[in-house]
Amino acid sequence: MEYNGYLIKINDYRNSKYKNCDFIFHNLNDCDEPIGTGESIADCKKQINEIIFERVHLNNFKKWKNNNGWSFIHPLKIYQHKNKEIYKTDSELYEIYVQQYVE
């Protein structure tokens, strides 16, 4: 069964490392190795939705940092605002982002 770019199927690998699950799912772009397992199709769909949300959410966070004038200083592993002498770590910026857009 295809769902949001993933393939959910009955586990045929019962003698391998996936022996304790009924279903497995693959990314349709890379079907060689399962990326998740579940006890039901609904469980697999829930996990797929979480993967997609996290990917989209982190992508939006990266865009937010760029659009709001934060530039990464590699040796220090911090961000500096382009117009001010304000320095923040990635986790501090993430907290600001979540407060503004997610909650």
Sequence and secondary structure as in RCSB ss.txt:
>XXXX:A:sequence
MEYNGYLIKINDYRNSKYKNCDFIFHNLNDCDEPIGTGESIADCKKQINEIIFERVHLNNFKKWKNNNGWSFIHP
LKIYQHKNKEIYKTDSELYEIYVQQYVE
>XXXX:A:secstr
 EETTEEEEE   TTTTTTT SEEEEETTB SS  EEESSHHHHHHHHHHHHHHHHHHHHHHHHHHHTTEEEETT
TTEEEESSSS EE HHHHHHHHIIIII 
